[in-house]
Amino acid sequence: MFHAGSRLLALALLCLACFQGQPQASPDKPRSSMLVSNRSGSDLVGVRFVQPQGVSLSKLDLAPGMDEELENPGGEAELRLDLGLELCTFKKVALDGLKTLTLCPEHRGCIVLESGEAAPRHLAGECRSLLPQPGETPVCALDKFRPGMTMRDACGLISAAYRADDSAYVTSLGYAGLVWSARLYAGGSQAGDDVASERLEDIELRQTLTPEHLAAVRTALARQDFVPWQASLPGMEIDFADMGFASPEDREALLKAGLDLFLKSGKGEASVMFAPRALLPQLATADAPREDVYLFTLMLRRDSGTLLLDMAAYTGEEPQGRD
């Protein structure tokens, strides 16, 4: 007969053998990352990895010279780079082990792939302009959009739109006598996957940065009775709502002088936010409007030569009534 202690020892050894014979759950595979480095002369608006199992996307806004760490989905993918004024596609990009993806500084539609184990690989893609061709007309004018529109309402005005992977609609819109590369973004409401039912929250218009294009936009905004609210230039911040001592002509002269100087010798980015003239006194004592309205933000990007006009919907909050 076995001693009781021997039986316990045998049982323990048997359980140990059974445990060792079972397949062990493997730990989650560590996720790798890759550095996306923009050395091109364009803004990098977004990166999409299109694979059979789905789409991995990142909405970026990398100016020339900027970097961003992204998760590497691995495998092989079709790579789409949204450069704001053009879209570049690279077929069958091997991602396993990829550490750095660099947009070439010398060549259009070129990327450099580095894994750290072999020589860098240069890969050429196919690029198409998102700006209209000379003489081309826009599919819709910006003045037809209004606060509170759903994506279905807005895109019903558009006859030729490209549905992007991040629920943006890429098309062309007219404003200030120019035709722009445009992106329409949903507002992220509680509509679930029904993007068309969500509110149109943001419109981005892009064109090349020239004094003529800038002047056309300024003129169009003035005709709509939109006036500068806030401005940010290298080394200078201006809040026009706080400048009650200055006449509209003085404010305009100040802004024009700052923008002219920026265009002449500046680098980086300058921006001006415009609000309806009737709201400016209110904005002197409040952080935001109390009513539904679109606010325009004009961005001048010297490094990429891009003029960006952003129209964002703001849902105002009326002050609560007294009990």
C-alpha positions as CSV (number, residue, x, y, z in Angstrom):
1,M,0.0,0.0,0.0
2,F,1.0,3.5,-0.7
3,H,1.6,5.8,2.2
4,A,-0.9,8.7,2.2
5,G,2.0,11.1,1.6
6,S,3.1,9.1,-1.4
7,R,-0.4,9.1,-2.9
8,L,-0.5,12.9,-2.6
9,L,2.9,13.2,-4.2
10,A,1.8,10.9,-7.1
11,L,-1.4,12.9,-7.6
12,A,0.6,16.2,-7.6
13,L,3.0,14.8,-10.2
14,L,0.1,13.5,-12.4
15,C,-1.6,17.0,-12.2
16,L,1.7,18.6,-13.2
17,A,2.1,16.3,-16.1
18,C,-1.5,17.0,-17.3
19,F,-0.9,20.8,-17.0
20,Q,2.3,20.6,-18.9
21,G,0.6,18.6,-21.6
22,Q,-2.1,21.3,-22.2
23,P,-1.4,23.9,-25.0
24,Q,-0.6,27.2,-23.4
25,A,-2.3,30.4,-24.5
26,S,0.3,32.5,-26.3
27,P,0.7,36.0,-25.2
28,D,-0.6,38.8,-27.4
29,K,1.7,39.6,-30.2
30,P,3.4,42.9,-29.3
31,R,2.2,45.6,-31.6
32,S,4.9,47.3,-33.6
33,S,5.1,50.9,-34.5
34,M,6.5,52.9,-37.4
35,L,7.6,56.5,-37.7
36,V,6.0,58.4,-40.5
37,S,8.3,61.2,-41.5
38,N,7.1,64.0,-43.8
39,R,10.1,65.3,-45.8
40,S,8.0,66.3,-48.8
41,G,6.9,69.8,-49.6
42,S,3.2,69.0,-49.0
43,D,1.0,68.6,-45.9
44,L,0.3,65.0,-45.0
45,V,-3.4,65.0,-44.1
46,G,-3.9,61.3,-43.7
47,V,-2.5,57.8,-44.1
48,R,-4.6,54.7,-45.0
49,F,-3.5,51.0,-45.1
50,V,-6.0,49.1,-47.2
51,Q,-5.9,45.3,-46.5
52,P,-8.3,42.4,-47.1
53,Q,-9.1,42.3,-43.4
54,G,-10.0,46.0,-43.3
55,V,-8.7,49.5,-43.4
56,S,-6.3,51.1,-40.9
57,L,-6.3,54.8,-41.1
58,S,-4.9,57.8,-39.3
59,K,-6.1,61.4,-39.8
60,L,-3.0,63.5,-39.5
61,D,-2.0,67.0,-40.3
62,L,1.8,66.8,-40.6
63,A,3.4,69.9,-42.1
64,P,6.7,69.4,-44.0
65,G,9.4,68.4,-41.6
66,M,7.1,66.8,-39.0
67,D,7.0,63.2,-37.8
68,E,4.3,61.0,-36.2
69,E,4.5,57.5,-34.6
70,L,1.8,55.2,-36.0
71,E,0.9,51.6,-35.3
72,N,2.1,49.2,-38.0
73,P,-0.7,46.9,-39.0
74,G,1.8,44.4,-40.6
75,G,1.3,42.2,-43.6
76,E,0.9,43.8,-47.0
77,A,-1.3,46.7,-47.9
78,E,-2.2,49.3,-50.4
79,L,-1.0,52.6,-49.0
80,R,-2.9,55.8,-49.6
81,L,-1.4,59.1,-48.7
82,D,-3.7,62.1,-48.6
83,L,-1.4,65.1,-49.3
84,G,-4.2,67.7,-49.2
85,L,-3.8,68.9,-52.8
86,E,-3.2,65.4,-54.2
87,L,-3.7,61.7,-53.4
88,C,-0.9,59.2,-53.8
89,T,-1.4,55.4,-53.9
90,F,1.3,52.8,-53.5
91,K,0.4,49.2,-54.3
92,K,1.5,46.1,-52.3
93,V,3.6,47.7,-49.6
94,A,5.3,45.1,-47.3
95,L,4.8,46.3,-43.8
96,D,6.3,43.5,-41.6
97,G,9.4,44.9,-39.8
98,L,8.9,48.4,-41.3
99,K,10.3,50.9,-38.9
100,T,10.3,54.2,-40.8
101,L,8.2,55.5,-43.7
102,T,9.5,58.7,-45.2
103,L,8.0,60.9,-47.8
104,C,10.8,61.8,-50.2
105,P,12.1,65.4,-50.2
106,E,13.4,65.2,-53.8
107,H,10.7,63.4,-55.8
108,R,6.9,63.6,-56.1
109,G,5.0,60.4,-55.3
110,C,8.0,58.7,-53.7
111,I,8.4,57.1,-50.3
112,V,11.4,55.5,-48.5
113,L,10.9,52.4,-46.5
114,E,13.4,51.4,-43.8
115,S,13.4,48.2,-41.6
116,G,16.8,48.6,-40.0
117,E,18.0,45.3,-41.3
118,A,18.5,46.1,-45.0
119,A,19.1,49.0,-47.3
120,P,16.3,51.6,-47.5
121,R,13.8,50.9,-50.3
122,H,12.5,53.6,-52.6
123,L,9.0,53.1,-53.8
124,A,7.2,55.1,-56.5
125,G,3.4,55.6,-56.4
126,E,0.7,57.0,-58.5
127,C,-0.5,60.5,-57.7
128,R,-3.5,62.4,-58.8
129,S,-4.3,66.0,-58.2
130,L,-7.3,66.8,-56.0
131,L,-7.4,70.3,-57.4
132,P,-9.6,70.9,-60.4
133,Q,-8.2,71.3,-63.9
134,P,-8.2,74.8,-65.5
135,G,-11.7,75.7,-66.6
136,E,-13.3,73.0,-64.5
137,T,-16.4,74.1,-62.5
138,P,-17.2,73.1,-58.9
139,V,-19.9,70.6,-58.2
140,C,-21.5,73.0,-55.6
141,A,-21.0,76.4,-54.1
142,L,-20.1,76.8,-50.4
143,D,-22.9,79.4,-49.9
144,K,-25.5,76.6,-50.3
145,F,-24.4,75.0,-47.0
146,R,-26.0,76.0,-43.7
147,P,-25.6,75.2,-40.0
148,G,-27.5,72.1,-38.9
149,M,-27.2,70.2,-42.2
150,T,-26.8,66.4,-42.1
151,M,-24.3,64.7,-44.3
152,R,-27.2,63.4,-46.4
153,D,-28.5,67.0,-46.9
154,A,-25.0,68.3,-47.7
155,C,-23.9,65.5,-50.0
156,G,-27.3,65.7,-51.8
157,L,-25.9,69.0,-53.2
158,I,-22.8,67.2,-54.5
159,S,-23.0,65.2,-57.7
160,A,-19.5,63.8,-57.7
161,A,-18.0,63.0,-54.3
162,Y,-15.4,60.5,-53.3
163,R,-16.2,58.7,-50.0
164,A,-13.0,58.5,-48.0
165,D,-12.2,55.7,-45.5
166,D,-12.5,58.0,-42.5
167,S,-16.1,59.1,-43.4
168,A,-14.9,62.2,-45.1
169,Y,-16.3,63.1,-48.5
170,V,-13.7,64.5,-50.9
171,T,-14.9,66.6,-53.8
172,S,-14.6,70.1,-55.2
173,L,-16.4,73.1,-53.9
174,G,-16.6,76.7,-55.2
175,Y,-15.9,79.7,-53.0
176,A,-14.6,83.2,-53.6
177,G,-14.5,82.6,-57.4
178,L,-12.1,79.7,-56.9
179,V,-12.6,75.9,-57.1
180,W,-11.1,74.1,-54.1
181,S,-10.2,70.6,-53.1
182,A,-12.8,70.0,-50.4
183,R,-13.4,67.5,-47.5
184,L,-16.7,67.2,-45.7
185,Y,-16.6,65.6,-42.2
186,A,-19.5,64.3,-40.2
187,G,-20.1,65.5,-36.6
188,G,-19.8,62.2,-34.8
189,S,-23.4,62.2,-33.4
190,Q,-25.2,59.2,-31.9
191,A,-26.3,57.9,-35.3
192,G,-24.0,54.8,-35.1
193,D,-22.7,53.7,-38.5
194,D,-25.2,55.8,-40.4
195,V,-22.8,58.5,-41.3
196,A,-25.3,60.1,-43.7
197,S,-27.6,60.9,-40.7
198,E,-24.9,62.7,-38.8
199,R,-24.5,66.4,-38.8
200,L,-22.1,68.1,-41.2
201,E,-19.6,69.6,-38.7
202,D,-16.6,70.6,-40.7
203,I,-15.7,71.6,-44.3
204,E,-12.0,72.0,-45.3
205,L,-11.1,73.8,-48.5
206,R,-7.6,73.7,-49.9
207,Q,-5.9,75.7,-52.6
208,T,-2.5,76.9,-53.4
209,L,-1.3,79.9,-51.3
210,T,-1.0,83.0,-53.4
211,P,-1.6,86.7,-52.7
212,E,-4.4,86.6,-55.3
213,H,-6.2,83.6,-53.7
214,L,-5.8,85.2,-50.2
215,A,-7.3,88.5,-51.4
216,A,-10.2,86.7,-53.1
217,V,-11.1,84.9,-49.8
218,R,-10.8,88.0,-47.7
219,T,-13.2,89.8,-50.2
220,A,-15.7,87.0,-50.1
221,L,-15.8,86.8,-46.3
222,A,-16.3,90.6,-46.1
223,R,-19.2,90.3,-48.5
224,Q,-20.8,87.8,-46.2
225,D,-20.2,90.3,-43.3
226,F,-17.7,88.1,-41.6
227,V,-14.9,90.0,-39.8
228,P,-11.7,88.9,-38.1
229,W,-12.2,87.7,-34.6
230,Q,-8.8,86.2,-33.6
231,A,-5.5,86.0,-35.5
232,S,-2.3,84.0,-34.8
233,L,0.9,84.9,-36.5
234,P,4.5,83.9,-35.6
235,G,5.3,86.0,-32.5
236,M,1.9,87.7,-32.4
237,E,-1.6,87.0,-31.1
238,I,-4.5,89.3,-31.8
239,D,-8.0,89.3,-30.3
240,F,-10.1,91.8,-32.4
241,A,-13.1,91.4,-30.1
242,D,-11.1,93.1,-27.4
243,M,-10.1,96.1,-29.6
244,G,-13.1,98.2,-29.0
245,F,-10.9,101.3,-29.2
246,A,-9.9,100.6,-32.8
247,S,-12.1,101.3,-35.8
248,P,-12.9,98.6,-38.3
249,E,-10.4,100.3,-40.7
250,D,-7.7,100.2,-38.1
251,R,-8.2,96.5,-37.4
252,E,-8.2,95.7,-41.1
253,A,-4.9,97.7,-41.6
254,L,-3.3,95.8,-38.6
255,L,-4.3,92.4,-40.0
256,K,-3.2,93.3,-43.5
257,A,0.2,94.5,-42.3
258,G,0.7,91.3,-40.3
259,L,-0.3,89.0,-43.2
260,D,1.7,90.9,-45.8
261,L,4.8,90.6,-43.5
262,F,4.2,86.9,-43.0
263,L,3.9,86.2,-46.8
264,K,7.0,88.2,-47.4
265,S,9.4,86.7,-44.9
266,G,7.5,84.3,-42.7
267,K,7.8,80.5,-42.3
268,G,5.4,78.1,-40.7
269,E,1.7,78.9,-40.3
270,A,-0.5,81.9,-39.7
271,S,-4.3,81.7,-39.0
272,V,-7.2,84.0,-38.8
273,M,-10.7,83.1,-37.4
274,F,-13.7,85.0,-38.8
275,A,-17.1,85.4,-37.1
276,P,-20.3,87.3,-38.2
277,R,-19.9,91.0,-37.5
278,A,-23.1,91.0,-35.4
279,L,-21.5,88.5,-33.0
280,L,-18.2,90.3,-32.4
281,P,-19.5,92.4,-29.4
282,Q,-20.8,89.2,-27.8
283,L,-17.5,87.5,-28.3
284,A,-15.7,90.2,-26.4
285,T,-17.3,88.9,-23.2
286,A,-17.9,85.2,-24.1
287,D,-15.7,82.3,-25.2
288,A,-18.1,81.2,-28.0
289,P,-21.3,82.3,-29.8
290,R,-24.6,81.5,-28.1
291,E,-26.3,80.5,-31.3
292,D,-25.8,78.0,-34.1
293,V,-23.3,79.4,-36.6
294,Y,-20.5,78.5,-38.9
295,L,-17.1,80.0,-38.1
296,F,-14.4,80.4,-40.7
297,T,-10.7,79.8,-40.0
298,L,-8.2,80.8,-42.7
299,M,-4.8,79.1,-42.5
300,L,-1.7,80.2,-44.4
301,R,0.9,77.5,-44.6
302,R,4.2,78.7,-46.1
303,D,6.1,75.5,-45.9
304,S,3.6,73.5,-48.0
305,G,2.3,76.5,-50.0
306,T,-1.3,75.7,-49.0
307,L,-4.2,78.0,-48.3
308,L,-6.7,76.3,-46.1
309,L,-10.2,77.6,-45.3
310,D,-12.0,75.6,-42.6
311,M,-15.7,76.1,-41.9
312,A,-16.8,74.5,-38.7
313,A,-20.3,74.3,-37.4
314,Y,-20.8,75.5,-33.8
315,T,-23.8,74.6,-31.8
316,G,-24.5,77.6,-29.5
317,E,-25.9,77.4,-26.0
318,E,-28.4,80.1,-25.1
319,P,-28.0,81.4,-21.5
320,Q,-30.2,79.7,-19.0
321,G,-33.3,81.7,-17.9
322,R,-33.7,82.8,-14.4
323,D,-36.1,80.9,-12.1
